[in-house]
Amino acid sequence: MAMEILIDSAGGVRCVYGEELDLAALGELTIRRASFVEPDERGRWIADLSPVAGPTLGPFPRRSDALQAEQEWLAMNWLKQPPLGHEI
C-alpha cells in the first residue's frame, strides 16, 4: 500500500506513519499510536483500533493479515478525517 499524506489548507498533515519518507523533513512531528496488533489467547491476531475510536478487527490467523486489515481500515476511516493541528 502506498503511503498517503493529506495536507490541509492550514498546513495540518495526517498520514499513517511509514518509513518511505523522512517525515521530519515536514517539520515538527506529533506521532500517536493508532492501534495495537496483538495475539489473542489462541495465537490468533487482533487489530485493536480503539486509540482512534475504531473497532477491533479479527481474529486473523497471521499477524500480517491483521496489519493489512489495520492499514486498510485506517486508510478508509481515519486518514480521511480532517487533521487536528499537525498530527502525524
C-alpha positions in Angstrom: 0.0 0.0 0.0 1.4 3.4 -0.9 1.9 6.0 1.8 -0.8 8.7 1.7 -0.2 12.1 3.2 -3.0 14.6 3.5 -2.2 18.3 4.0 -5.0 20.7 4.8 -5.1 24.4 3.8 -3.8 25.4 7.2 -0.7 23.1 6.8 -2.0 20.3 9.0 -0.7 16.9 8.0 -2.2 13.5 8.5 -0.7 10.1 7.5 -0.2 6.6 8.6 3.4 6.5 9.7 5.8 4.8 7.3 9.4 4.9 6.6 9.1 5.6 2.9 9.7 9.3 3.5 11.7 11.2 6.1 8.6 12.8 7.8 10.8 15.0 10.0 11.5 17.0 6.8 8.0 18.3 7.0 8.7 20.0 10.4 7.9 19.1 14.0 6.1 15.9 14.3 3.4 14.7 16.6 3.1 10.9 16.4 0.5 8.9 18.2 -0.5 5.2 18.3 -3.4 4.3 16.1 -3.8 0.7 17.1 -2.5 -2.3 18.9 -1.9 -5.5 16.9 -1.5 -8.4 19.4 -2.1 -12.1 19.6 -5.1 -13.4 21.5 -5.1 -16.4 23.9 -5.3 -18.8 21.0 -2.5 -17.3 19.0 -4.7 -15.5 16.5 -4.1 -11.8 15.7 -6.3 -8.9 16.7 -6.0 -5.3 15.5 -7.5 -3.0 18.2 -8.1 0.4 16.7 -9.6 1.9 19.9 -6.8 4.6 20.1 -8.5 6.3 17.1 -12.1 5.4 18.2 -12.2 2.5 15.8 -13.2 -1.2 16.1 -11.4 -4.3 17.0 -10.6 -6.3 13.8 -10.1 -10.0 13.7 -9.1 -12.5 14.7 -6.7 -13.3 11.9 -4.5 -16.4 11.5 -1.4 -14.4 10.7 0.0 -11.1 12.1 0.5 -9.9 8.5 -3.3 -10.3 7.9 -4.1 -8.2 11.0 -1.6 -5.5 9.9 -3.1 -5.4 6.4 -6.6 -5.0 7.9 -5.3 -2.3 10.2 -3.8 -0.3 7.3 -6.9 -0.7 5.2 -9.2 0.5 8.0 -7.0 3.5 8.8 -6.8 4.5 5.1 -10.6 4.3 4.7 -11.8 5.6 8.0 -9.2 7.6 9.9 -6.9 9.1 7.3 -9.8 10.9 5.6 -10.9 12.7 8.7 -10.0 16.4 8.9 -6.5 16.8 10.5 -6.3 18.2 14.0 -3.3 20.5 14.0 -0.1 19.0 12.6 -0.9 15.4 13.6 1.1 12.5 12.1 
